[in-house]
Amino acid sequence: MKNDVVDPARYADMFAAMGNEARLRVVRTLLAAHPDGMAAGDIQAELGIPASTLSHHLEKLRNEELITVERRGTFLWYRANTAILQELLGFLYAECCTRNQAVKPESFVPLCGS
């Protein structure tokens, strides 16, 4: 990822979408359910978020492409968009770990359980 083609506003919008406790919990829950994802009702049951509120949060995350949605009959099935989340982490990684070594790359290995 080159700095001359990076759109910081795009990443700021993604971070803003996750800058809410409920939405951050949704993303983490969907990451834990990866790659299968979860039905909206299952997310609601697990997180204890009212349906109308959850719908708003899911829409905000979907608008920023942080999650995907697929209709399966009468159910909406949500998944974390791991490609976009990896891109978002790469945006941070490019600055903190490569250019100025503010964070050592090997410090991420323990976080990922590898």
N, CA, C and O atoms as a GROMACS GRO file, in nm:
protein
  456
    1MET      N    1   0.084  -0.117   0.000
    1MET     CA    2   0.000   0.000   0.000
    1MET      C    3   0.089   0.123   0.000
    1MET      O    4   0.168   0.142   0.093
    2LYS      N    5   0.078   0.206  -0.100
    2LYS     CA    6   0.161   0.325  -0.112
    2LYS      C    7   0.087   0.445  -0.055
    2LYS      O    8  -0.035   0.458  -0.072
    3ASN      N    9   0.160   0.532   0.012
    3ASN     CA   10   0.099   0.648   0.073
    3ASN      C   11   0.035   0.742  -0.028
    3ASN      O   12  -0.061   0.812   0.006
    4ASP      N   13   0.085   0.746  -0.152
    4ASP     CA   14   0.030   0.838  -0.250
    4ASP      C   15  -0.105   0.792  -0.304
    4ASP      O   16  -0.174   0.871  -0.369
    5VAL      N   17  -0.146   0.670  -0.279
    5VAL     CA   18  -0.275   0.622  -0.326
    5VAL      C   19  -0.372   0.593  -0.210
    5VAL      O   20  -0.484   0.548  -0.233
    6VAL      N   21  -0.329   0.618  -0.088
    6VAL     CA   22  -0.412   0.593   0.028
    6VAL      C   23  -0.509   0.709   0.047
    6VAL      O   24  -0.471   0.826   0.037
    7ASP      N   25  -0.633   0.676   0.074
    7ASP     CA   26  -0.735   0.776   0.104
    7ASP      C   27  -0.763   0.772   0.254
    7ASP      O   28  -0.845   0.692   0.299
    8PRO      N   29  -0.696   0.856   0.331
    8PRO     CA   30  -0.715   0.852   0.477
    8PRO      C   31  -0.860   0.874   0.518
    8PRO      O   32  -0.903   0.821   0.621
    9ALA      N   33  -0.936   0.950   0.442
    9ALA     CA   34  -1.076   0.975   0.476
    9ALA      C   35  -1.156   0.844   0.475
    9ALA      O   36  -1.244   0.825   0.558
   10ARG      N   37  -1.125   0.757   0.384
   10ARG     CA   38  -1.194   0.627   0.377
   10ARG      C   39  -1.170   0.547   0.505
   10ARG      O   40  -1.263   0.490   0.562
   11TYR      N   41  -1.045   0.544   0.548
   11TYR     CA   42  -1.012   0.470   0.670
   11TYR      C   43  -1.069   0.540   0.794
   11TYR      O   44  -1.110   0.473   0.889
   12ALA      N   45  -1.072   0.671   0.793
   12ALA     CA   46  -1.131   0.745   0.905
   12ALA      C   47  -1.278   0.710   0.918
   12ALA      O   48  -1.329   0.696   1.029
   13ASP      N   49  -1.348   0.696   0.805
   13ASP     CA   50  -1.489   0.657   0.808
   13ASP      C   51  -1.506   0.516   0.864
   13ASP      O   52  -1.602   0.489   0.937
   14MET      N   53  -1.414   0.427   0.830
   14MET     CA   54  -1.421   0.291   0.883
   14MET      C   55  -1.400   0.290   1.034
   14MET      O   56  -1.473   0.225   1.108
   15PHE      N   57  -1.299   0.365   1.079
   15PHE     CA   58  -1.274   0.373   1.223
   15PHE      C   59  -1.392   0.438   1.294
   15PHE      O   60  -1.428   0.396   1.404
   16ALA      N   61  -1.451   0.539   1.233
   16ALA     CA   62  -1.567   0.605   1.294
   16ALA      C   63  -1.682   0.507   1.308
   16ALA      O   64  -1.754   0.508   1.408
   17ALA      N   65  -1.700   0.422   1.206
   17ALA     CA   66  -1.808   0.323   1.214
   17ALA      C   67  -1.786   0.225   1.328
   17ALA      O   68  -1.882   0.178   1.389
   18MET      N   69  -1.661   0.195   1.357
   18MET     CA   70  -1.632   0.102   1.467
   18MET      C   71  -1.612   0.176   1.600
   18MET      O   72  -1.587   0.114   1.703
   19GLY      N   73  -1.625   0.309   1.597
   19GLY     CA   74  -1.604   0.388   1.716
   19GLY      C   75  -1.724   0.394   1.808
   19GLY      O   76  -1.745   0.494   1.878
   20ASN      N   77  -1.800   0.291   1.808
   20ASN     CA   78  -1.918   0.278   1.893
   20ASN      C   79  -1.908   0.140   1.958
   20ASN      O   80  -1.877   0.041   1.892
   21GLU      N   81  -1.934   0.133   2.087
   21GLU     CA   82  -1.917   0.007   2.159
   21GLU      C   83  -1.997  -0.107   2.097
   21GLU      O   84  -1.945  -0.217   2.079
   22ALA      N   85  -2.122  -0.082   2.064
   22ALA     CA   86  -2.207  -0.188   2.009
   22ALA      C   87  -2.153  -0.236   1.874
   22ALA      O   88  -2.149  -0.356   1.848
   23ARG      N   89  -2.113  -0.143   1.789
   23ARG     CA   90  -2.063  -0.182   1.656
   23ARG      C   91  -1.930  -0.256   1.667
   23ARG      O   92  -1.904  -0.350   1.592
   24LEU      N   93  -1.846  -0.214   1.760
   24LEU     CA   94  -1.721  -0.285   1.781
   24LEU      C   95  -1.748  -0.427   1.831
   24LEU      O   96  -1.680  -0.521   1.791
   25ARG      N   97  -1.846  -0.443   1.917
   25ARG     CA   98  -1.884  -0.576   1.965
   25ARG      C   99  -1.939  -0.661   1.851
   25ARG      O  100  -1.913  -0.781   1.845
   26VAL      N  101  -2.015  -0.600   1.761
   26VAL     CA  102  -2.068  -0.673   1.644
   26VAL      C  103  -1.952  -0.723   1.559
   26VAL      O  104  -1.951  -0.840   1.520
   27VAL      N  105  -1.856  -0.637   1.529
   27VAL     CA  106  -1.742  -0.677   1.445
   27VAL      C  107  -1.666  -0.791   1.511
   27VAL      O  108  -1.632  -0.889   1.445
   28ARG      N  109  -1.639  -0.778   1.640
   28ARG     CA  110  -1.565  -0.885   1.710
   28ARG      C  111  -1.645  -1.015   1.711
   28ARG      O  112  -1.587  -1.123   1.695
   29THR      N  113  -1.775  -1.006   1.730
   29THR     CA  114  -1.860  -1.126   1.729
   29THR      C  115  -1.857  -1.193   1.593
   29THR      O  116  -1.848  -1.315   1.583
   30LEU      N  117  -1.864  -1.112   1.487
   30LEU     CA  118  -1.861  -1.169   1.352
   30LEU      C  119  -1.724  -1.224   1.317
   30LEU      O  120  -1.713  -1.321   1.243
   31LEU      N  121  -1.619  -1.163   1.369
   31LEU     CA  122  -1.486  -1.220   1.348
   31LEU      C  123  -1.474  -1.355   1.418
   31LEU      O  124  -1.413  -1.448   1.365
   32ALA      N  125  -1.533  -1.366   1.536
   32ALA     CA  126  -1.530  -1.494   1.608
   32ALA      C  127  -1.611  -1.600   1.534
   32ALA      O  128  -1.583  -1.720   1.546
   33ALA      N  129  -1.711  -1.559   1.458
   33ALA     CA  130  -1.796  -1.651   1.384
   33ALA      C  131  -1.744  -1.677   1.242
   33ALA      O  132  -1.808  -1.748   1.164
   34HIS      N  133  -1.631  -1.619   1.209
   34HIS     CA  134  -1.575  -1.633   1.074
   34HIS      C  135  -1.532  -1.777   1.048
   34HIS      O  136  -1.476  -1.839   1.139
   35PRO      N  137  -1.554  -1.834   0.933
   35PRO     CA  138  -1.605  -1.773   0.811
   35PRO      C  139  -1.756  -1.788   0.794
   35PRO      O  140  -1.813  -1.735   0.698
   36ASP      N  141  -1.820  -1.860   0.885
   36ASP     CA  142  -1.964  -1.888   0.867
   36ASP      C  143  -2.052  -1.765   0.879
   36ASP      O  144  -2.150  -1.752   0.806
   37GLY      N  145  -2.019  -1.673   0.970
   37GLY     CA  146  -2.103  -1.558   0.994
   37GLY      C  147  -2.220  -1.594   1.084
   37GLY      O  148  -2.225  -1.703   1.140
   38MET      N  149  -2.314  -1.503   1.097
   38MET     CA  150  -2.427  -1.523   1.186
   38MET      C  151  -2.552  -1.456   1.130
   38MET      O  152  -2.544  -1.356   1.058
   39ALA      N  153  -2.666  -1.512   1.164
   39ALA     CA  154  -2.793  -1.450   1.131
   39ALA      C  155  -2.813  -1.331   1.226
   39ALA      O  156  -2.764  -1.332   1.338
   40ALA      N  157  -2.885  -1.232   1.180
   40ALA     CA  158  -2.908  -1.111   1.260
   40ALA      C  159  -2.967  -1.146   1.396
   40ALA      O  160  -2.927  -1.089   1.497
   41GLY      N  161  -3.063  -1.238   1.399
   41GLY     CA  162  -3.125  -1.277   1.526
   41GLY      C  163  -3.027  -1.339   1.623
   41GLY      O  164  -3.039  -1.321   1.744
   42ASP      N  165  -2.930  -1.412   1.570
   42ASP     CA  166  -2.827  -1.472   1.656
   42ASP      C  167  -2.733  -1.366   1.713
   42ASP      O  168  -2.689  -1.375   1.828
   43ILE      N  169  -2.702  -1.266   1.631
   43ILE     CA  170  -2.619  -1.156   1.679
   43ILE      C  171  -2.694  -1.083   1.790
   43ILE      O  172  -2.638  -1.050   1.894
   44GLN      N  173  -2.820  -1.058   1.765
   44GLN     CA  174  -2.904  -0.989   1.864
   44GLN      C  175  -2.908  -1.066   1.995
   44GLN      O  176  -2.892  -1.008   2.102
   45ALA      N  177  -2.930  -1.196   1.987
   45ALA     CA  178  -2.937  -1.278   2.108
   45ALA      C  179  -2.805  -1.280   2.183
   45ALA      O  180  -2.803  -1.272   2.306
   46GLU      N  181  -2.695  -1.289   2.109
   46GLU     CA  182  -2.564  -1.296   2.174
   46GLU      C  183  -2.525  -1.165   2.241
   46GLU      O  184  -2.467  -1.165   2.349
   47LEU      N  185  -2.557  -1.054   2.176
   47LEU     CA  186  -2.514  -0.924   2.227
   47LEU      C  187  -2.620  -0.852   2.310
   47LEU      O  188  -2.589  -0.754   2.378
   48GLY      N  189  -2.743  -0.899   2.304
   48GLY     CA  190  -2.849  -0.835   2.381
   48GLY      C  191  -2.883  -0.694   2.334
   48GLY      O  192  -2.915  -0.607   2.415
   49ILE      N  193  -2.875  -0.673   2.204
   49ILE     CA  194  -2.905  -0.542   2.145
   49ILE      C  195  -3.046  -0.549   2.085
   49ILE      O  196  -3.076  -0.643   2.011
   50PRO      N  197  -3.134  -0.452   2.114
   50PRO     CA  198  -3.268  -0.452   2.054
   50PRO      C  199  -3.259  -0.456   1.901
   50PRO      O  200  -3.168  -0.400   1.841
   51ALA      N  201  -3.356  -0.523   1.839
   51ALA     CA  202  -3.353  -0.544   1.693
   51ALA      C  203  -3.340  -0.415   1.614
   51ALA      O  204  -3.260  -0.409   1.520
   52SER      N  205  -3.416  -0.312   1.649
   52SER     CA  206  -3.410  -0.188   1.572
   52SER      C  207  -3.274  -0.121   1.587
   52SER      O  208  -3.222  -0.064   1.490
   53THR      N  209  -3.217  -0.127   1.704
   53THR     CA  210  -3.084  -0.068   1.727
   53THR      C  211  -2.978  -0.148   1.654
   53THR      O  212  -2.888  -0.091   1.592
   54LEU      N  213  -2.988  -0.280   1.661
   54LEU     CA  214  -2.892  -0.365   1.591
   54LEU      C  215  -2.896  -0.340   1.442
   54LEU      O  216  -2.792  -0.332   1.377
   55SER      N  217  -3.015  -0.326   1.387
   55SER     CA  218  -3.030  -0.299   1.244
   55SER      C  219  -2.954  -0.172   1.204
   55SER      O  220  -2.886  -0.170   1.102
   56HIS      N  221  -2.966  -0.069   1.285
   56HIS     CA  222  -2.894   0.056   1.260
   56HIS      C  223  -2.742   0.033   1.261
   56HIS      O  224  -2.671   0.080   1.172
   57HIS      N  225  -2.694  -0.039   1.360
   57HIS     CA  226  -2.550  -0.065   1.371
   57HIS      C  227  -2.500  -0.150   1.256
   57HIS      O  228  -2.392  -0.124   1.201
   58LEU      N  229  -2.575  -0.251   1.218
   58LEU     CA  230  -2.535  -0.337   1.106
   58LEU      C  231  -2.529  -0.258   0.977
   58LEU      O  232  -2.438  -0.277   0.895
   59GLU      N  233  -2.625  -0.168   0.958
   59GLU     CA  234  -2.628  -0.086   0.836
   59GLU      C  235  -2.505   0.005   0.830
   59GLU      O  236  -2.444   0.021   0.725
   60LYS      N  237  -2.471   0.064   0.942
   60LYS     CA  238  -2.353   0.153   0.947
   60LYS      C  239  -2.226   0.076   0.912
   60LYS      O  240  -2.144   0.124   0.834
   61LEU      N  241  -2.210  -0.043   0.967
   61LEU     CA  242  -2.093  -0.126   0.937
   61LEU      C  243  -2.093  -0.173   0.792
   61LEU      O  244  -1.988  -0.178   0.728
   62ARG      N  245  -2.210  -0.206   0.741
   62ARG     CA  246  -2.222  -0.250   0.602
   62ARG      C  247  -2.189  -0.136   0.506
   62ARG      O  248  -2.123  -0.156   0.404
   63ASN      N  249  -2.235  -0.016   0.538
   63ASN     CA  250  -2.207   0.100   0.453
   63ASN      C  251  -2.057   0.127   0.439
   63ASN      O  252  -2.013   0.179   0.337
   64GLU      N  253  -1.981   0.093   0.540
   64GLU     CA  254  -1.836   0.112   0.535
   64GLU      C  255  -1.765  -0.015   0.488
   64GLU      O  256  -1.642  -0.022   0.490
   65GLU      N  257  -1.841  -0.116   0.445
   65GLU     CA  258  -1.791  -0.242   0.392
   65GLU      C  259  -1.716  -0.326   0.495
   65GLU      O  260  -1.639  -0.415   0.458
   66LEU      N  261  -1.736  -0.298   0.623
   66LEU     CA  262  -1.670  -0.375   0.728
   66LEU      C  263  -1.735  -0.510   0.750
   66LEU      O  264  -1.673  -0.603   0.801
   67ILE      N  265  -1.861  -0.520   0.710
   67ILE     CA  266  -1.933  -0.647   0.714
   67ILE      C  267  -2.007  -0.665   0.583
   67ILE      O  268  -2.031  -0.569   0.509
   68THR      N  269  -2.042  -0.789   0.555
   68THR     CA  270  -2.123  -0.818   0.436
   68THR      C  271  -2.253  -0.882   0.482
   68THR      O  272  -2.262  -0.936   0.592
   69VAL      N  273  -2.353  -0.876   0.397
   69VAL     CA  274  -2.482  -0.936   0.429
   69VAL      C  275  -2.531  -1.015   0.309
   69VAL      O  276  -2.512  -0.976   0.194
   70GLU      N  277  -2.594  -1.126   0.339
   70GLU     CA  278  -2.649  -1.214   0.237
   70GLU      C  279  -2.787  -1.259   0.285
   70GLU      O  280  -2.804  -1.296   0.401
   71ARG      N  281  -2.883  -1.256   0.196
   71ARG     CA  282  -3.017  -1.305   0.231
   71ARG      C  283  -3.021  -1.456   0.208
   71ARG      O  284  -2.985  -1.505   0.101
   72ARG      N  285  -3.066  -1.528   0.310
   72ARG     CA  286  -3.087  -1.672   0.302
   72ARG      C  287  -3.231  -1.698   0.340
   72ARG      O  288  -3.264  -1.710   0.458
   73GLY      N  289  -3.316  -1.707   0.241
   73GLY     CA  290  -3.459  -1.723   0.268
   73GLY      C  291  -3.511  -1.599   0.339
   73GLY      O  292  -3.507  -1.489   0.284
   74THR      N  293  -3.560  -1.616   0.460
   74THR     CA  294  -3.612  -1.502   0.536
   74THR      C  295  -3.508  -1.443   0.631
   74THR      O  296  -3.537  -1.348   0.703
   75PHE      N  297  -3.387  -1.498   0.631
   75PHE     CA  298  -3.283  -1.454   0.724
   75PHE      C  299  -3.180  -1.366   0.654
   75PHE      O  300  -3.148  -1.387   0.537
   76LEU      N  301  -3.128  -1.269   0.727
   76LEU     CA  302  -3.013  -1.192   0.681
   76LEU      C  303  -2.892  -1.246   0.754
   76LEU      O  304  -2.890  -1.252   0.876
   77TRP      N  305  -2.791  -1.286   0.678
   77TRP     CA  306  -2.673  -1.351   0.731
   77TRP      C  307  -2.555  -1.255   0.716
   77TRP      O  308  -2.526  -1.209   0.606
   78TYR      N  309  -2.489  -1.225   0.826
   78TYR     CA  310  -2.381  -1.127   0.828
   78TYR      C  311  -2.247  -1.195   0.850
   78TYR      O  312  -2.236  -1.294   0.922
   79ARG      N  313  -2.145  -1.138   0.785
   79ARG     CA  314  -2.007  -1.184   0.801
   79ARG      C  315  -1.915  -1.064   0.813
   79ARG      O  316  -1.940  -0.958   0.755
   80ALA      N  317  -1.808  -1.081   0.888
   80ALA     CA  318  -1.703  -0.980   0.890
   80ALA      C  319  -1.636  -0.982   0.752
   80ALA      O  320  -1.610  -1.088   0.696
   81ASN      N  321  -1.610  -0.865   0.700
   81ASN     CA  322  -1.540  -0.854   0.572
   81ASN      C  323  -1.391  -0.852   0.603
   81ASN      O  324  -1.330  -0.745   0.617
   82THR      N  325  -1.333  -0.970   0.612
   82THR     CA  326  -1.194  -0.981   0.656
   82THR      C  327  -1.096  -0.915   0.559
   82THR      O  328  -0.990  -0.870   0.600
   83ALA      N  329  -1.130  -0.910   0.432
   83ALA     CA  330  -1.040  -0.843   0.336
   83ALA      C  331  -1.031  -0.694   0.366
   83ALA      O  332  -0.922  -0.637   0.363
   84ILE      N  333  -1.144  -0.632   0.395
   84ILE     CA  334  -1.145  -0.488   0.427
   84ILE      C  335  -1.080  -0.463   0.563
   84ILE      O  336  -1.006  -0.367   0.580
   85LEU      N  337  -1.108  -0.551   0.659
   85LEU     CA  338  -1.047  -0.534   0.791
   85LEU      C  339  -0.896  -0.551   0.782
   85LEU      O  340  -0.822  -0.481   0.851
   86GLN      N  341  -0.850  -0.642   0.699
   86GLN     CA  342  -0.705  -0.659   0.679
   86GLN      C  343  -0.646  -0.535   0.613
   86GLN      O  344  -0.536  -0.492   0.647
   87GLU      N  345  -0.720  -0.478   0.519
   87GLU     CA  346  -0.674  -0.355   0.454
   87GLU      C  347  -0.664  -0.241   0.556
   87GLU      O  348  -0.568  -0.164   0.554
   88LEU      N  349  -0.761  -0.233   0.645
   88LEU     CA  350  -0.761  -0.130   0.749
   88LEU      C  351  -0.642  -0.147   0.843
   88LEU      O  352  -0.575  -0.050   0.878
   89LEU      N  353  -0.617  -0.270   0.883
   89LEU     CA  354  -0.499  -0.296   0.967
   89LEU      C  355  -0.370  -0.266   0.891
   89LEU      O  356  -0.274  -0.215   0.949
   90GLY      N  357  -0.368  -0.296   0.763
   90GLY     CA  358  -0.252  -0.266   0.680
   90GLY      C  359  -0.224  -0.117   0.672
   90GLY      O  360  -0.109  -0.075   0.667
   91PHE      N  361  -0.331  -0.038   0.670
   91PHE     CA  362  -0.316   0.107   0.670
   91PHE      C  363  -0.240   0.153   0.794
   91PHE      O  364  -0.149   0.235   0.785
   92LEU      N  365  -0.277   0.099   0.910
   92LEU     CA  366  -0.206   0.134   1.034
   92LEU      C  367  -0.066   0.075   1.034
   92LEU      O  368   0.030   0.142   1.072
   93TYR      N  369  -0.056  -0.048   0.992
   93TYR     CA  370   0.072  -0.118   0.991
   93TYR      C  371   0.176  -0.045   0.907
   93TYR      O  372   0.293  -0.037   0.945
   94ALA      N  373   0.134   0.008   0.794
   94ALA     CA  374   0.226   0.075   0.704
   94ALA      C  375   0.297   0.192   0.771
   94ALA      O  376   0.412   0.221   0.739
   95GLU      N  377   0.231   0.258   0.862
   95GLU     CA  378   0.292   0.372   0.930
   95GLU      C  379   0.366   0.332   1.057
   95GLU      O  380   0.479   0.375   1.080
   96CYS      N  381   0.303   0.250   1.138
   96CYS     CA  382   0.360   0.225   1.271
   96CYS      C  383   0.468   0.117   1.270
   96CYS      O  384   0.553   0.114   1.359
   97CYS      N  385   0.467   0.031   1.174
   97CYS     CA  386   0.556  -0.084   1.180
   97CYS      C  387   0.660  -0.090   1.068
   97CYS      O  388   0.758  -0.163   1.080
   98THR      N  389   0.640  -0.017   0.963
   98THR     CA  390   0.735  -0.028   0.853
   98THR      C  391   0.819   0.097   0.836
   98THR      O  392   0.942   0.091   0.834
   99ARG      N  393   0.755   0.209   0.824
   99ARG     CA  394   0.828   0.331   0.792
   99ARG      C  395   0.916   0.379   0.908
   99ARG      O  396   1.033   0.410   0.888
  100ASN      N  397   0.858   0.384   1.028
  100ASN     CA  398   0.938   0.438   1.138
  100ASN      C  399   0.960   0.337   1.251
  100ASN      O  400   1.023   0.371   1.351
  101GLN      N  401   0.910   0.216   1.236
  101GLN     CA  402   0.930   0.110   1.335
  101GLN      C  403   0.882   0.148   1.476
  101GLN      O  404   0.939   0.103   1.575
  102ALA      N  405   0.777   0.232   1.485
  102ALA     CA  406   0.722   0.270   1.615
  102ALA      C  407   0.674   0.148   1.692
  102ALA      O  408   0.685   0.141   1.814
  103VAL      N  409   0.621   0.051   1.618
  103VAL     CA  410   0.580  -0.076   1.677
  103VAL      C  411   0.653  -0.185   1.600
  103VAL      O  412   0.653  -0.186   1.477
  104LYS      N  413   0.714  -0.276   1.671
  104LYS     CA  414   0.787  -0.384   1.606
  104LYS      C  415   0.689  -0.485   1.547
  104LYS      O  416   0.597  -0.528   1.617
  105PRO      N  417   0.707  -0.523   1.421
  105PRO     CA  418   0.614  -0.618   1.358
  105PRO      C  419   0.596  -0.746   1.438
  105PRO      O  420   0.485  -0.801   1.443
  106GLU      N  421   0.701  -0.795   1.500
  106GLU     CA  422   0.691  -0.921   1.575
  106GLU      C  423   0.600  -0.908   1.698
  106GLU      O  424   0.557  -1.010   1.754
  107SER      N  425   0.569  -0.786   1.739
  107SER     CA  426   0.479  -0.770   1.854
  107SER      C  427   0.336  -0.805   1.818
  107SER      O  428   0.254  -0.827   1.908
  108PHE      N  429   0.303  -0.812   1.690
  108PHE     CA  430   0.169  -0.851   1.649
  108PHE      C  431   0.146  -1.002   1.652
  108PHE      O  432   0.033  -1.047   1.664
  109VAL      N  433   0.252  -1.078   1.642
  109VAL     CA  434   0.240  -1.224   1.639
  109VAL      C  435   0.169  -1.276   1.764
  109VAL      O  436   0.076  -1.356   1.750
  110PRO      N  437   0.207  -1.234   1.886
  110PRO     CA  438   0.136  -1.283   2.004
  110PRO      C  439  -0.012  -1.244   2.005
  110PRO      O  440  -0.095  -1.318   2.058
  111LEU      N  441  -0.046  -1.129   1.947
  111LEU     CA  442  -0.186  -1.088   1.942
  111LEU      C  443  -0.269  -1.180   1.855
  111LEU      O  444  -0.388  -1.199   1.881
  112CYS      N  445  -0.209  -1.236   1.755
  112CYS     CA  446  -0.281  -1.321   1.660
  112CYS      C  447  -0.278  -1.467   1.698
  112CYS      O  448  -0.339  -1.549   1.630
  113GLY      N  449  -0.209  -1.501   1.805
  113GLY     CA  450  -0.206  -1.641   1.850
  113GLY      C  451  -0.120  -1.731   1.766
  113GLY      O  452  -0.132  -1.853   1.774
  114SER      N  453  -0.033  -1.673   1.685
  114SER     CA  454   0.055  -1.755   1.600
  114SER      C  455   0.184  -1.785   1.670
  114SER      O  456   0.271  -1.852   1.614
   0.00000   0.00000   0.00000
